[in-house]
Amino acid sequence: MNNFVKKIMGIFLASMMVFMVGCASTSKQESTGEYIDDTLITTKVKAAIVNEPTLKASEINVETYKGIVQLSGFVADPASSSKAVSVTSEVKGVKSVKNDIRVK
């Protein structure tokens, strides 16, 4: 019986380790917590862009991965692109901003 319990505990511990590694993030995959954080950052950035009267939120796309925000889309002038980066970088949780916005 003692040997049987040891085998069961070994299987249990091995499966727990696999489970824990499966939940960890990698350089190419986010954990659930990171995904939720990135979704929150994206929402805050979009709200900040909407609240900036000089920007048209419909022209700017926002994506976040591990705290790095990527802005893309087309704006009317370079000042709008710079303003979008400025507004985004002020949002709490943003680690850096990648600007892929193009001027029409």
Secondary structure, 3 states (H helix, E strand, C coil): CHHHHHHHHHHHHHHHHHHHHHHCCCCCCCCHHHHHHHHHHHHHHHHHHHHCCCCCHHHEEEEEECCEEEEEEEECCHHHHHHHHHHHHCCCCCCEEEEEEEEC
